[in-house]
């Protein structure tokens, strides 16, 4: 039986609320390899590792910004990005921004004691900011559904 | 002082025999948004407040009140 647009949007919002925090935790978990394996490297495996982080960061950022559900029609995506979703996203961006600023202060503090490269700093700020926003968005969306 | 918006969406919706999903569809939003407005978690925009009032056949003032 064909689902209505409203039912599809409900399913999309529900899946998104469950998936984004899980992806954020996986994203944070992926960072362990950077701390254990170092930040830089010229081997092929190092380039793959750094590219994987960047690709995942961009995908997660796009999912958070657009609401995801790219396989669905515009009507379903618009419905899934309704007023409360946009308010939750704005709140999540605010949290992400504050967390990113906190990471900047932390990196600045660390740089007083040991040199910190630009790539390392960007990595930390982006990871902390994005993960915080994703977790906050997922939490707000899940709370709204219960 | 933090002002709070109260509403009678649940009462009115129940009177009309509508589910949250049916009301949501009538207003062009998801059930989640109706749920958050109904529970006072989310304050709707003027546009959504008017849509909700129209769907429930009442005025905005009858549906929403500022809590004392």
N, CA and C atoms of all chains as a GROMACS GRO file, in nm:
protein
  642
    1UNK      N    1   0.085  -0.120   0.000
    1UNK     CA    2   0.000   0.000   0.000
    1UNK      C    3   0.089   0.126   0.000
    2UNK      N    4   0.054   0.222  -0.082
    2UNK     CA    5   0.133   0.346  -0.093
    2UNK      C    6   0.114   0.432   0.033
    3UNK      N    7   0.227   0.475   0.090
    3UNK     CA    8   0.220   0.560   0.209
    3UNK      C    9   0.190   0.704   0.169
    4UNK      N   10   0.119   0.776   0.255
    4UNK     CA   11   0.094   0.918   0.227
    4UNK      C   12   0.223   0.996   0.257
    5UNK      N   13   0.227   1.120   0.207
    5UNK     CA   14   0.344   1.206   0.232
    5UNK      C   15   0.362   1.230   0.382
    6UNK      N   16   0.250   1.246   0.453
    6UNK     CA   17   0.257   1.271   0.597
    6UNK      C   18   0.320   1.150   0.668
    7UNK      N   19   0.280   1.030   0.627
    7UNK     CA   20   0.335   0.908   0.690
    7UNK      C   21   0.484   0.895   0.659
    8UNK      N   22   0.521   0.930   0.534
    8UNK     CA   23   0.663   0.925   0.497
    8UNK      C   24   0.744   1.025   0.580
    9UNK      N   25   0.687   1.146   0.598
    9UNK     CA   26   0.756   1.250   0.676
    9UNK      C   27   0.771   1.207   0.822
   10UNK      N   28   0.666   1.141   0.876
   10UNK     CA   29   0.673   1.092   1.014
   10UNK      C   30   0.786   0.990   1.027
   11UNK      N   31   0.793   0.902   0.929
   11UNK     CA   32   0.897   0.798   0.932
   11UNK      C   33   1.036   0.860   0.923
   12UNK      N   34   1.048   0.959   0.834
   12UNK     CA   35   1.178   1.027   0.816
   12UNK      C   36   1.221   1.098   0.946
   13UNK      N   37   1.129   1.170   1.010
   13UNK     CA   38   1.165   1.242   1.133
   13UNK      C   39   1.203   1.144   1.244
   14UNK      N   40   1.131   1.034   1.249
   14UNK     CA   41   1.159   0.934   1.352
   14UNK      C   42   1.296   0.869   1.330
   15UNK      N   43   1.323   0.832   1.205
   15UNK     CA   44   1.454   0.771   1.172
   15UNK      C   45   1.567   0.869   1.199
   16UNK      N   46   1.545   0.994   1.163
   16UNK     CA   47   1.647   1.097   1.179
   16UNK      C   48   1.679   1.120   1.327
   17UNK      N   49   1.574   1.123   1.408
   17UNK     CA   50   1.594   1.144   1.552
   17UNK      C   51   1.675   1.031   1.615
   18UNK      N   52   1.656   0.909   1.561
   18UNK     CA   53   1.731   0.794   1.615
   18UNK      C   54   1.872   0.790   1.560
   19UNK      N   55   1.887   0.820   1.431
   19UNK     CA   56   2.015   0.799   1.363
   19UNK      C   57   2.120   0.907   1.391
   20UNK      N   58   2.080   1.033   1.395
   20UNK     CA   59   2.180   1.140   1.406
   20UNK      C   60   2.265   1.132   1.534
   21UNK      N   61   2.205   1.108   1.652
   21UNK     CA   62   2.291   1.095   1.770
   21UNK      C   63   2.384   0.974   1.761
   22UNK      N   64   2.334   0.864   1.702
   22UNK     CA   65   2.418   0.744   1.687
   22UNK      C   66   2.537   0.776   1.596
   23UNK      N   67   2.509   0.845   1.486
   23UNK     CA   68   2.616   0.884   1.394
   23UNK      C   69   2.715   0.979   1.462
   24UNK      N   70   2.662   1.066   1.549
   24UNK     CA   71   2.750   1.160   1.621
   24UNK      C   72   2.846   1.084   1.712
   25UNK      N   73   2.795   0.980   1.779
   25UNK     CA   74   2.880   0.900   1.868
   25UNK      C   75   2.984   0.824   1.785
   26UNK      N   76   2.942   0.768   1.670
   26UNK     CA   77   3.037   0.699   1.582
   26UNK      C   78   3.144   0.796   1.532
   27UNK      N   79   3.099   0.917   1.500
   27UNK     CA   80   3.187   1.022   1.452
   27UNK      C   81   3.293   1.056   1.558
   28UNK      N   82   3.248   1.067   1.684
   28UNK     CA   83   3.341   1.094   1.793
   28UNK      C   84   3.435   0.974   1.814
   29UNK      N   85   3.377   0.853   1.804
   29UNK     CA   86   3.458   0.732   1.820
   29UNK      C   87   3.567   0.722   1.716
   30UNK      N   88   3.534   0.769   1.594
   30UNK     CA   89   3.632   0.765   1.484
   30UNK      C   90   3.755   0.850   1.518
   31UNK      N   91   3.737   0.949   1.605
   31UNK     CA   92   3.848   1.040   1.637
   31UNK      C   93   3.957   0.970   1.718
   32UNK      N   94   3.919   0.857   1.782
   32UNK     CA   95   4.018   0.786   1.863
   32UNK      C   96   4.139   0.747   1.779
   33UNK      N   97   4.115   0.716   1.652
   33UNK     CA   98   4.226   0.675   1.565
   33UNK      C   99   4.325   0.790   1.543
   34UNK      N  100   4.275   0.914   1.553
   34UNK     CA  101   4.365   1.029   1.532
   34UNK      C  102   4.457   1.047   1.653
   35UNK      N  103   4.398   1.024   1.771
   35UNK     CA  104   4.478   1.042   1.891
   35UNK      C  105   4.578   0.928   1.906
   36UNK      N  106   4.538   0.806   1.864
   36UNK     CA  107   4.629   0.692   1.878
   36UNK      C  108   4.731   0.689   1.764
   37UNK      N  109   4.689   0.732   1.645
   37UNK     CA  110   4.778   0.719   1.529
   37UNK      C  111   4.845   0.848   1.484
   38UNK      N  112   4.824   0.954   1.560
   38UNK     CA  113   4.886   1.081   1.520
   38UNK      C  114   4.798   1.156   1.424
   39UNK      N  115   4.829   1.284   1.403
   39UNK     CA  116   4.745   1.372   1.323
   39UNK      C  117   4.784   1.372   1.176
   40UNK      N  118   4.908   1.352   1.151
   40UNK     CA  119   4.958   1.367   1.015
   40UNK      C  120   5.007   1.232   0.963
   41UNK      N  121   5.051   1.231   0.841
   41UNK     CA  122   5.107   1.111   0.783
   41UNK      C  123   5.105   1.119   0.633
   42UNK      N  124   5.203   1.055   0.571
   42UNK     CA  125   5.211   1.061   0.425
   42UNK      C  126   5.180   0.927   0.360
   43UNK      N  127   5.149   0.826   0.444
   43UNK     CA  128   5.116   0.697   0.386
   43UNK      C  129   4.974   0.703   0.327
   44UNK      N  130   4.946   0.612   0.236
   44UNK     CA  131   4.813   0.609   0.173
   44UNK      C  132   4.704   0.593   0.278
   45UNK      N  133   4.730   0.507   0.377
   45UNK     CA  134   4.631   0.481   0.481
   45UNK      C  135   4.600   0.609   0.561
   46UNK      N  136   4.700   0.696   0.577
   46UNK     CA  137   4.677   0.822   0.649
   46UNK      C  138   4.587   0.915   0.569
   47UNK      N  139   4.611   0.920   0.438
   47UNK     CA  140   4.527   1.004   0.352
   47UNK      C  141   4.382   0.954   0.352
   48UNK      N  142   4.365   0.822   0.349
   48UNK     CA  143   4.231   0.763   0.351
   48UNK      C  144   4.161   0.799   0.483
   49UNK      N  145   4.238   0.789   0.592
   49UNK     CA  146   4.185   0.817   0.725
   49UNK      C  147   4.137   0.962   0.736
   50UNK      N  148   4.222   1.053   0.689
   50UNK     CA  149   4.189   1.196   0.697
   50UNK      C  150   4.071   1.228   0.604
   51UNK      N  151   4.072   1.168   0.484
   51UNK     CA  152   3.962   1.191   0.389
   51UNK      C  153   3.831   1.139   0.445
   52UNK      N  154   3.836   1.022   0.511
   52UNK     CA  155   3.714   0.962   0.568
   52UNK      C  156   3.653   1.056   0.670
   53UNK      N  157   3.736   1.116   0.752
   53UNK     CA  158   3.685   1.209   0.854
   53UNK      C  159   3.619   1.330   0.786
   54UNK      N  160   3.687   1.382   0.682
   54UNK     CA  161   3.635   1.501   0.614
   54UNK      C  162   3.504   1.470   0.543
   55UNK      N  163   3.498   1.355   0.475
   55UNK     CA  164   3.376   1.316   0.402
   55UNK      C  165   3.261   1.298   0.501
   56UNK      N  166   3.287   1.228   0.610
   56UNK     CA  167   3.182   1.206   0.711
   56UNK      C  168   3.136   1.338   0.772
   57UNK      N  169   3.231   1.428   0.796
   57UNK     CA  170   3.197   1.560   0.851
   57UNK      C  171   3.102   1.635   0.757
   58UNK      N  172   3.135   1.635   0.629
   58UNK     CA  173   3.053   1.708   0.530
   58UNK      C  174   2.914   1.645   0.520
   59UNK      N  175   2.909   1.510   0.517
   59UNK     CA  176   2.779   1.441   0.506
   59UNK      C  177   2.691   1.472   0.628
   60UNK      N  178   2.751   1.466   0.747
   60UNK     CA  179   2.675   1.494   0.870
   60UNK      C  180   2.630   1.639   0.875
   61UNK      N  181   2.717   1.729   0.832
   61UNK     CA  182   2.681   1.871   0.830
   61UNK      C  183   2.565   1.896   0.734
   62UNK      N  184   2.570   1.831   0.618
   62UNK     CA  185   2.461   1.845   0.521
   62UNK      C  186   2.331   1.785   0.575
   63UNK      N  187   2.343   1.669   0.641
   63UNK     CA  188   2.224   1.603   0.697
   63UNK      C  189   2.159   1.692   0.803
   64UNK      N  190   2.240   1.754   0.885
   64UNK     CA  191   2.187   1.841   0.990
   64UNK      C  192   2.127   1.970   0.931
   65UNK      N  193   2.196   2.025   0.834
   65UNK     CA  194   2.152   2.153   0.775
   65UNK      C  195   2.026   2.138   0.690
   66UNK      N  196   2.022   2.032   0.610
   66UNK     CA  197   1.908   2.016   0.518
   66UNK      C  198   1.797   1.928   0.575
   67UNK      N  199   1.830   1.850   0.677
   67UNK     CA  200   1.729   1.760   0.734
   67UNK      C  201   1.736   1.620   0.675
   68UNK      N  202   1.822   1.600   0.577
   68UNK     CA  203   1.839   1.466   0.518
   68UNK      C  204   1.718   1.423   0.437
   69UNK      N  205   1.700   1.291   0.422
   69UNK     CA  206   1.587   1.237   0.346
   69UNK      C  207   1.592   1.275   0.200
   70UNK      N  208   1.711   1.273   0.144
   70UNK     CA  209   1.729   1.321   0.006
   70UNK      C  210   1.660   1.234  -0.098
   71UNK      N  211   1.626   1.110  -0.058
   71UNK     CA  212   1.559   1.022  -0.156
   71UNK      C  213   1.409   1.052  -0.163
   72UNK      N  214   1.359   1.131  -0.068
   72UNK     CA  215   1.216   1.161  -0.066
   72UNK      C  216   1.184   1.284  -0.152
   73UNK      N  217   1.055   1.303  -0.181
   73UNK     CA  218   1.012   1.419  -0.262
   73UNK      C  219   1.027   1.548  -0.180
   74UNK      N  220   1.021   1.662  -0.252
   74UNK     CA  221   1.036   1.792  -0.184
   74UNK      C  222   0.924   1.812  -0.081
   75UNK      N  223   0.804   1.768  -0.115
   75UNK     CA  224   0.689   1.785  -0.023
   75UNK      C  225   0.714   1.710   0.108
   76UNK      N  226   0.766   1.588   0.098
   76UNK     CA  227   0.794   1.509   0.220
   76UNK      C  228   0.905   1.576   0.300
   77UNK      N  229   1.009   1.623   0.230
   77UNK     CA  230   1.121   1.688   0.301
   77UNK      C  231   1.075   1.818   0.368
   78UNK      N  232   0.988   1.894   0.298
   78UNK     CA  233   0.936   2.018   0.358
   78UNK      C  234   0.855   1.988   0.484
   79UNK      N  235   0.775   1.881   0.475
   79UNK     CA  236   0.693   1.842   0.589
   79UNK      C  237   0.781   1.796   0.707
   80UNK      N  238   0.887   1.727   0.674
   80UNK     CA  239   0.978   1.677   0.779
   80UNK      C  240   1.066   1.789   0.835
   81UNK      N  241   1.066   1.903   0.767
   81UNK     CA  242   1.142   2.019   0.816
   81UNK      C  243   1.044   2.130   0.854
   82UNK      N  244   0.943   2.093   0.928
   82UNK     CA  245   0.841   2.191   0.966
   82UNK      C  246   0.890   2.281   1.080
   83UNK      N  247   0.796   2.359   1.133
   83UNK     CA  248   0.832   2.465   1.228
   83UNK      C  249   0.911   2.418   1.350
   84UNK      N  250   0.866   2.310   1.413
   84UNK     CA  251   0.936   2.266   1.535
   84UNK      C  252   1.074   2.210   1.500
   85UNK      N  253   1.086   2.145   1.386
   85UNK     CA  254   1.217   2.093   1.343
   85UNK      C  255   1.315   2.207   1.321
   86UNK      N  256   1.267   2.314   1.256
   86UNK     CA  257   1.355   2.429   1.232
   86UNK      C  258   1.397   2.495   1.362
   87UNK      N  259   1.305   2.500   1.459
   87UNK     CA  260   1.338   2.557   1.590
   87UNK      C  261   1.442   2.468   1.661
   88UNK      N  262   1.424   2.336   1.651
   88UNK     CA  263   1.520   2.243   1.713
   88UNK      C  264   1.657   2.256   1.647
   89UNK      N  265   1.656   2.274   1.514
   89UNK     CA  266   1.784   2.287   1.443
   89UNK      C  267   1.856   2.415   1.486
   90UNK      N  268   1.780   2.524   1.497
   90UNK     CA  269   1.840   2.652   1.539
   90UNK      C  270   1.900   2.638   1.679
   91UNK      N  271   1.829   2.570   1.767
   91UNK     CA  272   1.879   2.547   1.903
   91UNK      C  273   2.006   2.461   1.899
   92UNK      N  274   2.005   2.358   1.814
   92UNK     CA  275   2.121   2.268   1.803
   92UNK      C  276   2.243   2.345   1.748
   93UNK      N  277   2.219   2.432   1.650
   93UNK     CA  278   2.329   2.513   1.595
   93UNK      C  279   2.388   2.604   1.703
   94UNK      N  280   2.301   2.658   1.787
   94UNK     CA  281   2.347   2.744   1.896
   94UNK      C  282   2.438   2.665   1.991
   95UNK      N  283   2.395   2.546   2.027
   95UNK     CA  284   2.478   2.460   2.114
   95UNK      C  285   2.609   2.424   2.045
   96UNK      N  286   2.600   2.392   1.916
   96UNK     CA  287   2.720   2.356   1.840
   96UNK      C  288   2.818   2.471   1.833
   97UNK      N  289   2.765   2.592   1.816
   97UNK     CA  290   2.851   2.711   1.809
   97UNK      C  291   2.922   2.734   1.943
   98UNK      N  292   2.846   2.724   2.052
   98UNK     CA  293   2.907   2.744   2.184
   98UNK      C  294   3.014   2.638   2.210
   99UNK      N  295   2.984   2.512   2.174
   99UNK     CA  296   3.082   2.404   2.193
   99UNK      C  297   3.207   2.428   2.108
  100UNK      N  298   3.187   2.477   1.984
  100UNK     CA  299   3.300   2.505   1.895
  100UNK      C  300   3.387   2.617   1.952
  101UNK      N  301   3.322   2.718   2.009
  101UNK     CA  302   3.398   2.828   2.071
  101UNK      C  303   3.475   2.777   2.193
  102UNK      N  304   3.412   2.686   2.268
  102UNK     CA  305   3.480   2.625   2.383
  102UNK      C  306   3.603   2.547   2.337
  103UNK      N  307   3.587   2.476   2.224
  103UNK     CA  308   3.699   2.400   2.169
  103UNK      C  309   3.812   2.494   2.125
  104UNK      N  310   3.774   2.609   2.070
  104UNK     CA  311   3.875   2.709   2.029
  104UNK      C  312   3.955   2.756   2.151
  105UNK      N  313   3.884   2.784   2.260
  105UNK     CA  314   3.951   2.830   2.382
  105UNK      C  315   4.044   2.720   2.435
  106UNK      N  316   3.993   2.596   2.431
  106UNK     CA  317   4.074   2.482   2.477
  106UNK      C  318   4.201   2.467   2.393
  107UNK      N  319   4.185   2.476   2.261
  107UNK     CA  320   4.300   2.462   2.172
  107UNK      C  321   4.400   2.576   2.193
  108UNK      N  322   4.347   2.694   2.218
  108UNK     CA  323   4.435   2.808   2.244
  108UNK      C  324   4.515   2.784   2.371
  109UNK      N  325   4.446   2.733   2.473
  109UNK     CA  326   4.514   2.701   2.600
  109UNK      C  327   4.623   2.597   2.580
  110UNK      N  328   4.591   2.491   2.503
  110UNK     CA  329   4.690   2.385   2.477
  110UNK      C  330   4.810   2.442   2.402
  111UNK      N  331   4.783   2.533   2.308
  111UNK     CA  332   4.892   2.588   2.226
  111UNK      C  333   4.992   2.670   2.307
  112UNK      N  334   4.952   2.711   2.427
  112UNK     CA  335   5.046   2.785   2.513
  112UNK      C  336   5.156   2.692   2.567
  113UNK      N  337   5.124   2.562   2.572
  113UNK     CA  338   5.219   2.465   2.630
  113UNK      C  339   5.287   2.377   2.525
  114UNK      N  340   5.215   2.351   2.415
  114UNK     CA  341   5.278   2.274   2.308
  114UNK      C  342   5.221   2.320   2.173
  115UNK      N  343   5.305   2.311   2.068
  115UNK     CA  344   5.259   2.361   1.939
  115UNK      C  345   5.137   2.284   1.886
  116UNK      N  346   5.040   2.358   1.833
  116UNK     CA  347   4.920   2.295   1.774
  116UNK      C  348   4.911   2.342   1.629
  117UNK      N  349   4.903   2.246   1.538
  117UNK     CA  350   4.895   2.279   1.396
  117UNK      C  351   4.754   2.326   1.360
  118UNK      N  352   4.745   2.398   1.249
  118UNK     CA  353   4.616   2.447   1.202
  118UNK      C  354   4.519   2.334   1.173
  119UNK      N  355   4.570   2.226   1.110
  119UNK     CA  356   4.483   2.114   1.074
  119UNK      C  357   4.428   2.045   1.199
  120UNK      N  358   4.514   2.032   1.299
  120UNK     CA  359   4.470   1.970   1.425
  120UNK      C  360   4.360   2.053   1.491
  121UNK      N  361   4.382   2.185   1.492
  121UNK     CA  362   4.285   2.274   1.556
  121UNK      C  363   4.150   2.268   1.485
  122UNK      N  364   4.155   2.273   1.350
  122UNK     CA  365   4.031   2.267   1.272
  122UNK      C  366   3.958   2.136   1.300
  123UNK      N  367   4.035   2.029   1.305
  123UNK     CA  368   3.980   1.895   1.330
  123UNK      C  369   3.903   1.893   1.463
  124UNK      N  370   3.966   1.942   1.567
  124UNK     CA  371   3.904   1.941   1.700
  124UNK      C  372   3.779   2.029   1.706
  125UNK      N  373   3.793   2.150   1.654
  125UNK     CA  374   3.681   2.246   1.661
  125UNK      C  375   3.560   2.192   1.583
  126UNK      N  376   3.586   2.141   1.464
  126UNK     CA  377   3.477   2.091   1.380
  126UNK      C  378   3.412   1.968   1.442
  127UNK      N  379   3.494   1.878   1.493
  127UNK     CA  380   3.441   1.755   1.552
  127UNK      C  381   3.353   1.786   1.674
  128UNK      N  382   3.403   1.868   1.763
  128UNK     CA  383   3.328   1.898   1.886
  128UNK      C  384   3.201   1.978   1.853
  129UNK      N  385   3.213   2.077   1.767
  129UNK     CA  386   3.096   2.158   1.730
  129UNK      C  387   2.988   2.077   1.662
  130UNK      N  388   3.028   1.996   1.565
  130UNK     CA  389   2.932   1.918   1.488
  130UNK      C  390   2.867   1.809   1.573
  131UNK      N  391   2.947   1.738   1.651
  131UNK     CA  392   2.892   1.631   1.735
  131UNK      C  393   2.794   1.686   1.837
  132UNK      N  394   2.827   1.800   1.896
  132UNK     CA  395   2.737   1.861   1.995
  132UNK      C  396   2.603   1.898   1.930
  133UNK      N  397   2.609   1.960   1.813
  133UNK     CA  398   2.486   2.000   1.743
  133UNK      C  399   2.401   1.878   1.706
  134UNK      N  400   2.465   1.772   1.660
  134UNK     CA  401   2.391   1.651   1.620
  134UNK      C  402   2.322   1.586   1.740
  135UNK      N  403   2.394   1.577   1.850
  135UNK     CA  404   2.338   1.514   1.970
  135UNK      C  405   2.222   1.598   2.025
  136UNK      N  406   2.240   1.727   2.026
  136UNK     CA  407   2.134   1.817   2.076
  136UNK      C  408   2.010   1.808   1.987
  137UNK      N  409   2.029   1.810   1.856
  137UNK     CA  410   1.916   1.802   1.762
  137UNK      C  411   1.840   1.670   1.782
  138UNK      N  412   1.916   1.561   1.790
  138UNK     CA  413   1.854   1.430   1.809
  138UNK      C  414   1.777   1.422   1.940
  139UNK      N  415   1.834   1.479   2.044
  139UNK     CA  416   1.768   1.475   2.175
  139UNK      C  417   1.636   1.555   2.171
  140UNK      N  418   1.639   1.673   2.111
  140UNK     CA  419   1.518   1.755   2.103
  140UNK      C  420   1.410   1.688   2.018
  141UNK      N  421   1.451   1.627   1.909
  141UNK     CA  422   1.355   1.561   1.820
  141UNK      C  423   1.292   1.439   1.888
  142UNK      N  424   1.373   1.364   1.961
  142UNK     CA  425   1.320   1.246   2.030
  142UNK      C  426   1.224   1.288   2.141
  143UNK      N  427   1.260   1.394   2.213
  143UNK     CA  428   1.172   1.443   2.320
  143UNK      C  429   1.037   1.488   2.262
  144UNK      N  430   1.043   1.551   2.145
  144UNK     CA  431   0.920   1.602   2.083
  144UNK      C  432   0.827   1.489   2.040
  145UNK      N  433   0.882   1.373   2.011
  145UNK     CA  434   0.798   1.263   1.962
  145UNK      C  435   0.732   1.184   2.073
  146UNK      N  436   0.782   1.200   2.195
  146UNK     CA  437   0.728   1.116   2.303
  146UNK      C  438   0.608   1.184   2.369
  147UNK      N  439   1.040   3.814   3.421
  147UNK     CA  440   0.933   3.715   3.431
  147UNK      C  441   0.918   3.640   3.297
  148UNK      N  442   0.913   3.507   3.307
  148UNK     CA  443   0.895   3.428   3.185
  148UNK      C  444   0.746   3.399   3.165
  149UNK      N  445   0.694   3.447   3.054
  149UNK     CA  446   0.552   3.422   3.026
  149UNK      C  447   0.537   3.290   2.952
  150UNK      N  448   0.428   3.222   2.978
  150UNK     CA  449   0.406   3.090   2.920
  150UNK      C  450   0.274   3.090   2.842
  151UNK      N  451   0.275   3.018   2.730
  151UNK     CA  452   0.155   3.010   2.648
  151UNK      C  453   0.081   2.880   2.679
  152UNK      N  454  -0.045   2.895   2.720
  152UNK     CA  455  -0.128   2.776   2.746
  152UNK      C  456  -0.220   2.756   2.627
  153UNK      N  457  -0.268   2.635   2.610
  153UNK     CA  458  -0.361   2.612   2.498
  153UNK      C  459  -0.463   2.505   2.534
  154UNK      N  460  -0.567   2.503   2.453
  154UNK     CA  461  -0.674   2.404   2.473
  154UNK      C  462  -0.684   2.314   2.351
  155UNK      N  463  -0.570   2.287   2.290
  155UNK     CA  464  -0.572   2.208   2.166
  155UNK      C  465  -0.623   2.066   2.194
  156UNK      N  466  -0.572   2.006   2.299
  156UNK     CA  467  -0.610   1.867   2.327
  156UNK      C  468  -0.761   1.855   2.351
  157UNK      N  469  -0.815   1.948   2.432
  157UNK     CA  470  -0.958   1.944   2.463
  157UNK      C  471  -1.043   1.961   2.338
  158UNK      N  472  -1.006   2.060   2.260
  158UNK     CA  473  -1.083   2.089   2.138
  158UNK      C  474  -1.069   1.976   2.035
  159UNK      N  475  -0.948   1.924   2.025
  159UNK     CA  476  -0.921   1.815   1.930
  159UNK      C  477  -1.003   1.691   1.968
  160UNK      N  478  -1.006   1.662   2.097
  160UNK     CA  479  -1.081   1.546   2.145
  160UNK      C  480  -1.231   1.565   2.118
  161UNK      N  481  -1.279   1.688   2.141
  161UNK     CA  482  -1.421   1.718   2.114
  161UNK      C  483  -1.458   1.686   1.970
  162UNK      N  484  -1.366   1.720   1.880
  162UNK     CA  485  -1.393   1.699   1.737
  162UNK      C  486  -1.358   1.557   1.691
  163UNK      N  487  -1.302   1.479   1.780
  163UNK     CA  488  -1.267   1.340   1.748
  163UNK      C  489  -1.149   1.328   1.653
  164UNK      N  490  -1.057   1.423   1.664
  164UNK     CA  491  -0.940   1.420   1.575
  164UNK      C  492  -0.819   1.362   1.648
  165UNK      N  493  -0.735   1.291   1.575
  165UNK     CA  494  -0.608   1.245   1.632
  165UNK      C  495  -0.504   1.355   1.606
  166UNK      N  496  -0.391   1.344   1.675
  166UNK     CA  497  -0.283   1.441   1.651
  166UNK      C  498  -0.238   1.435   1.505
  167UNK      N  499  -0.233   1.315   1.452
  167UNK     CA  500  -0.188   1.298   1.312
  167UNK      C  501  -0.284   1.365   1.214
  168UNK      N  502  -0.415   1.352   1.241
  168UNK     CA  503  -0.514   1.414   1.152
  168UNK      C  504  -0.508   1.567   1.160
  169UNK      N  505  -0.490   1.617   1.282
  169UNK     CA  506  -0.478   1.763   1.298
  169UNK      C  507  -0.350   1.813   1.230
  170UNK      N  508  -0.243   1.736   1.246
  170UNK     CA  509  -0.115   1.772   1.184
  170UNK      C  510  -0.129   1.780   1.033
  171UNK      N  511  -0.197   1.682   0.975
  171UNK     CA  512  -0.215   1.678   0.830
  171UNK      C  513  -0.299   1.798   0.783
  172UNK      N  514  -0.399   1.834   0.862
  172UNK     CA  515  -0.484   1.949   0.827
  172UNK      C  516  -0.406   2.080   0.830
  173UNK      N  517  -0.302   2.085   0.914
  173UNK     CA  518  -0.224   2.209   0.929
  173UNK      C  519  -0.094   2.206   0.847
  174UNK      N  520  -0.064   2.095   0.785
  174UNK     CA  521   0.058   2.085   0.703
  174UNK      C  522   0.185   2.077   0.785
  175UNK      N  523   0.176   2.013   0.902
  175UNK     CA  524   0.295   1.991   0.986
  175UNK      C  525   0.298   1.843   1.027
  176UNK      N  526   0.402   1.805   1.100
  176UNK     CA  527   0.409   1.665   1.146
  176UNK      C  528   0.337   1.651   1.280
  177UNK      N  529   0.307   1.525   1.315
  177UNK     CA  530   0.241   1.497   1.443
  177UNK      C  531   0.328   1.545   1.559
  178UNK      N  532   0.461   1.536   1.540
  178UNK     CA  533   0.556   1.579   1.643
  178UNK      C  534   0.536   1.727   1.679
  179UNK      N  535   0.511   1.811   1.578
  179UNK     CA  536   0.491   1.954   1.603
  179UNK      C  537   0.362   1.977   1.680
  180UNK      N  538   0.255   1.908   1.640
  180UNK     CA  539   0.128   1.921   1.712
  180UNK      C  540   0.147   1.875   1.857
  181UNK      N  541   0.219   1.766   1.874
  181UNK     CA  542   0.244   1.712   2.009
  181UNK      C  543   0.319   1.814   2.096
  182UNK      N  544   0.422   1.878   2.040
  182UNK     CA  545   0.501   1.974   2.121
  182UNK      C  546   0.419   2.101   2.153
  183UNK      N  547   0.337   2.144   2.058
  183UNK     CA  548   0.253   2.263   2.084
  183UNK      C  549   0.149   2.228   2.190
  184UNK      N  550   0.085   2.113   2.172
  184UNK     CA  551  -0.020   2.067   2.264
  184UNK      C  552   0.033   2.056   2.408
  185UNK      N  553   0.156   2.007   2.422
  185UNK     CA  554   0.214   1.989   2.556
  185UNK      C  555   0.281   2.116   2.610
  186UNK      N  556   0.276   2.224   2.533
  186UNK     CA  557   0.335   2.350   2.580
  186UNK      C  558   0.486   2.353   2.573
  187UNK      N  559   0.547   2.256   2.504
  187UNK     CA  560   0.693   2.252   2.491
  187UNK      C  561   0.741   2.354   2.388
  188UNK      N  562   0.658   2.374   2.286
  188UNK     CA  563   0.695   2.462   2.176
  188UNK      C  564   0.585   2.566   2.152
  189UNK      N  565   0.626   2.693   2.145
  189UNK     CA  566   0.530   2.800   2.114
  189UNK      C  567   0.524   2.820   1.963
  190UNK      N  568   0.408   2.801   1.903
  190UNK     CA  569   0.400   2.809   1.757
  190UNK      C  570   0.409   2.952   1.705
  191UNK      N  571   0.440   2.964   1.577
  191UNK     CA  572   0.438   3.096   1.513
  191UNK      C  573   0.293   3.140   1.499
  192UNK      N  574   0.273   3.267   1.466
  192UNK     CA  575   0.137   3.319   1.445
  192UNK      C  576   0.069   3.242   1.332
  193UNK      N  577   0.145   3.210   1.230
  193UNK     CA  578   0.090   3.137   1.114
  193UNK      C  579   0.035   3.001   1.155
  194UNK      N  580   0.114   2.926   1.231
  194UNK     CA  581   0.070   2.793   1.274
  194UNK      C  582  -0.045   2.804   1.375
  195UNK      N  583  -0.040   2.905   1.460
  195UNK     CA  584  -0.148   2.923   1.558
  195UNK      C  585  -0.282   2.946   1.485
  196UNK      N  586  -0.278   3.027   1.379
  196UNK     CA  587  -0.400   3.054   1.301
  196UNK      C  588  -0.447   2.926   1.231
  197UNK      N  589  -0.352   2.850   1.175
  197UNK     CA  590  -0.388   2.724   1.107
  197UNK      C  591  -0.452   2.626   1.205
  198UNK      N  592  -0.396   2.618   1.325
  198UNK     CA  593  -0.451   2.527   1.427
  198UNK      C  594  -0.591   2.570   1.466
  199UNK      N  595  -0.608   2.702   1.487
  199UNK     CA  596  -0.739   2.753   1.526
  199UNK      C  597  -0.843   2.727   1.418
  200UNK      N  598  -0.803   2.748   1.293
  200UNK     CA  599  -0.896   2.723   1.181
  200UNK      C  600  -0.935   2.576   1.174
  201UNK      N  601  -0.835   2.488   1.188
  201UNK     CA  602  -0.862   2.345   1.180
  201UNK      C  603  -0.952   2.298   1.293
  202UNK      N  604  -0.948   2.369   1.405
  202UNK     CA  605  -1.029   2.328   1.522
  202UNK      C  606  -1.155   2.414   1.537
  203UNK      N  607  -1.182   2.498   1.435
  203UNK     CA  608  -1.304   2.582   1.431
  203UNK      C  609  -1.320   2.673   1.552
  204UNK      N  610  -1.212   2.732   1.596
  204UNK     CA  611  -1.218   2.829   1.705
  204UNK      C  612  -1.129   2.948   1.668
  205UNK      N  613  -1.135   3.054   1.749
  205UNK     CA  614  -1.044   3.167   1.724
  205UNK      C  615  -0.911   3.139   1.794
  206UNK      N  616  -0.809   3.213   1.753
  206UNK     CA  617  -0.677   3.196   1.814
  206UNK      C  618  -0.683   3.226   1.964
  207UNK      N  619  -0.762   3.331   2.000
  207UNK     CA  620  -0.773   3.369   2.142
  207UNK      C  621  -0.841   3.261   2.224
  208UNK      N  622  -0.934   3.188   2.162
  208UNK     CA  623  -1.001   3.079   2.236
  208UNK      C  624  -0.906   2.961   2.256
  209UNK      N  625  -0.816   2.945   2.160
  209UNK     CA  626  -0.726   2.828   2.164
  209UNK      C  627  -0.602   2.853   2.250
  210UNK      N  628  -0.552   2.976   2.246
  210UNK     CA  629  -0.428   3.007   2.320
  210UNK      C  630  -0.453   3.118   2.422
  211UNK      N  631  -0.393   3.101   2.537
  211UNK     CA  632  -0.400   3.204   2.641
  211UNK      C  633  -0.262   3.218   2.704
  212UNK      N  634  -0.232   3.342   2.749
  212UNK     CA  635  -0.108   3.363   2.823
  212UNK      C  636  -0.134   3.324   2.968
  213UNK      N  637  -0.047   3.235   3.019
  213UNK     CA  638  -0.065   3.186   3.157
  213UNK      C  639  -0.037   3.298   3.256
  214UNK      N  640  -0.123   3.309   3.357
  214UNK     CA  641  -0.104   3.413   3.461
  214UNK      C  642   0.013   3.378   3.553
   0.00000   0.00000   0.00000
